[in-house]
Amino acid sequence: MEASELLKKVRQIEIKTRGLSRNIFAGEYHTAFKGKGMTFSEVREYQYGDDVRNIDWNVTARFNNPFIKIFEEERELTVMLLIDVSGSREFGTVKTLKRDVITEIAATLAFSAIQNNDKIGVIFFSDRIEKCILPQKGKKHILYIIRELIDFKPESRKTDISVALRYFTNMVKKRSTAFLISDFMDKDVSEAMTIANKKHDIVAVQVYDKRETILPKVGYIKLKDAETEQRIWVNTNDSKLRQEYENYWSKKQNQLQHSLKKSGVDFVSISTDEDYVKSLIQLFKLRS
């Protein structure tokens, strides 16, 4: 992509996603993703109903009158975006490609993070770690992330989510929040997910296209696996084949949801033709 075209695209996504994060997500995000804990703020005189466990005995003795400690939430978080950049993200048939939706969701979450004074970092992965952007704050940092989301070209087209989870768990020492954004066209990752979620707070965001859930009846079509690039001819007039295809998708989705639930990971599934704003807000409210 040429530099001028890339800058124009970055600006378009910035305007849309920054507005969404400021006007819609700010409060929901703050409530859904708590800070590290409580930190001491100040003292004030004891009032009826206050928790006596918060009495500051040193100040109370000095003034011969009860005072209590006031605490406030220690807000700053480290947020990591684990972005699947494998070949299957290039698929899309309804409105847009999966990669475009992934980019907008990631940018919206990034702006929501910095508006809440959180650091934001990114791990791009396929079946290997393609690139790591260390967590930082600031608009300049976010614009760099958006540029990479738009224009990054991975070395591999395959997927291995476990690789990303293990790398993230080993790299980030303190407890952090991570959004794993993928179509989850991968084998079972429940073991790696469970281990990662014990140390960190993992949120899974699936982005898929409806044509991955159902085959249209349009005669013979040539299908290509975006990750292996293998091609096969399929007769979509075959009702048994179409039903098997739907059953395969349903079974895979049920296994994914069961696996994530077992791992204690919050999960949202978003189609490329849906309003991802509503889906993310529902996810945030679920966590509140």
N, C-alpha and C positions, 0 to 999 in steps of 0.2 A: 504494500500500500504506500502511495506517495506521501511525503511529509505533509503537504497541504491538506490532502484528503483525510489523513490520520488526525490532524489537529482539529479539523471540522467535525469529525466523528466524535472525538474526545469531548469537544465543547457541547455537542448535542446531548451526549449521555450525561455530562456534568449538570447541565441545566435541568434535565428531566429528573435524574436521581437525587440531586441535592435538594430539589424542591420537595420530592416525595419524603425524603428522610426528615426534612425540617418540619413540614406541615402535617405529616401523617404518622410517621414512625417514632418521632423523638420521645414522646411520653411512653408509648408502648415498649419501646426498646429499653428505656431506662428501668421500667418496672420488671420486664422479663429477665434482664441480665443484671443480677445484683453485683455489687462490689465485693471486695475481698473480705470485708468485715466492718466493724465499728471502731472509730478512732475518737479519742477524747477531744472535746471542743472547748468547753467552759464549765464554770460552776454557777449555780444560782441558789437562792434560798429554798429550803424544803417547802413543798406545798402538800396539802392533804391529798392523799391518793398516790403520791410518788412512791416508787419502789425503794424501800429502805436499804436494799442491797447496793444502791448507787450513792449512798451518803459518803461524802468526803470527810473522814474523821479528822484529818489534820486541819482543814479549813474550819470545820465545826468547832474544834477546840480553841482555835485562835480567836474566833468571833463570839464564842459562847452561844452560838445559835446554829441550828442544823442547816447544812448546805449539801446539795447533791451534785454529782458529776453529770454533765450533759454530753452525750455521744452523738456523732453523726456518721453516716455511712461513708466508708472509704471507697469512693466511686471508681477510681481508675482501674480499668481492666486491660489485659492484653487479649486482643481478638485476632485470630488467625483464620484466613480463608483458604481452605484446601480445595483447589480448583482442578477438576478433571479436564485435561486437554487432549484426551485420546481422540482417535479418528471418528468415533460415533457421535461426537458433539456437532459434526458438520451436517447432520441429518435434520430435515425439516420439510414439511409438506403443506401445512395449513396456512400459517401467517408468516412465520419466521424460522430461522435455524435455532437449534438448541443452544449453540454457542452465543447467539445474540441475547437470548433470555438469561443465560448464565452471567453474561457480562453485566446486564442491567441489575440483576439481583445482587451480584457481588458489589457493584458500585454503590447501590442503595445502602447495603449493610455497612460499607466502608464509611460513607458520609454519616450514617447514624452513629457509628462508633466514635468518630472524631468530635461530633457535636456533643457527645457525652464524656469528652475528655479521655477517651480510651485510645490506646495504641492499636494500630492495625498492621498486620503483615500478611503475606500470601505465600502459599506453596503451590506451584504448578506441578502436576504429576500426570504421568501416563502409566507405564509399567515400571517407571523409574522416576526419580526426582528430576524434573526438568529445570526448575528455577526456584529459588527461595528469595523472597523480599522480606528483610527483617522488619519487625514492628517499629513504627514511628508514628508521630502525630503530624498534623498540618495539611493544608490544602495542596501544597506542592507535592507531597508524598502521595496523596490520593490521586492526583492527576497522573502521576507516574504509574500508579497501579492500573488506572483505567487504560492508559496507552498500552501497557503490557497485555491487559485482558483482550484488547482489540487486535493487536498485531503480533502476539507471541506465536512462534512457530516451533512446535515440539519436534524432538528428534525421533520419537516413537509414536506409532498410531495405536498401540495396544494399551490395556488397562490393568492395573493391579492396585486396588485401593489399600490393601494391607501394607504395601510399601510406603505409601504416604502417611498412614496412621503410625507406623513404627518410627518413621523419621521424625514426625511431629512430636511424638511422645519422648523421644530421646533428645531432641533439640531444645524444646521449651521446658525448662526445669520447674518454673512456678505454675500453679494451677491457672489455666487460661480457658477462654471460650473459643471453640472452633466450629466454623460452619463448613461442613463437607458438602460441596456442591458437585453433583455428578448425575449421570443417567442410571448409574448402578448396573451397567451391563457387565457384570463381573461375577465371579464365583462367590460363594458364601464368605463373608468377612467378619462373622460374629465374634471370633476369638480376638482378632486384632481390635475390633470395635470395643469389646468389653474391657480389654486392658487399657485402651486409650481413655475410655470414659470414666474409669476409676480414678485416673490422675487428673483429667481435665473434664470440661463440660462440652460434650460433642452434640452438635445439632446437624441432622442429616436433611439435605434439601435435594430432592430428586427432580430433575427436569427431563420430561419425555415428550414425544410427539404422538399424536393419536394414531398415526399410521403404523406405529409400533405395537398397537394394541389390537388392530383389526385389519384384515386384508380386504380391499375393495374387489368387487366382482368385475374385472376388466379383461378377462382372457389371459393369455400368456404374457408374463412380464419377467424381466431379467433383474434379479436382486443381487446386490453387492454388499458383502460384509465390509463395513467401513474400517474395521480394525485389521482384518486379515486380507482384505481386498479379494476374497474368493467370490466368484460369480456363479449363480445357478439360475436356470429357467424354472418358473413356477406357473402352473395352470390355476389361476384364481377362480375359474368357473367351477372348480371342484369344491363342492360344499363341505365335504368331509375335511379337506385340507384347510379350508378357512376356519372351520370349527376347531381343529387341532391347534391352529395358530393362536386363536383366541384363548383356548384352554392353557396353552403354554405360557402366554403372557399373564393370565390370572394366577396360575400356579407360582410363577416366578415372583409376582408382586406379593402374594400371600407369604411366601418364604422370606422375602425381604422384610416385610412388616413384622413378622414373627421374630426374625433375627434381631432387628433393631429394638423391638420391645424387650426382648430377653436381655439385651445389652444395656437397657436403661437409657436409650438414646431417643430424644425427641425427633419427630420425623414429619416432613410435609412433602407431598407429591404435587408437582405443578406441570400442567400441560402447556405447550408452546402457544396454544390459542386461548389460554385462560388469563385472567387478571391476576398476576402474581402478587399484587398489592394486598388483595383480600386474603389470599392464602397465607402470606407472611404475618398479617395482623392477627389472623386466627391462631397461628402458631405462637405469637407473642402472648396473646391473651391466655392461651392454654398453660403457659409457663408462669403467669402472674400469680 
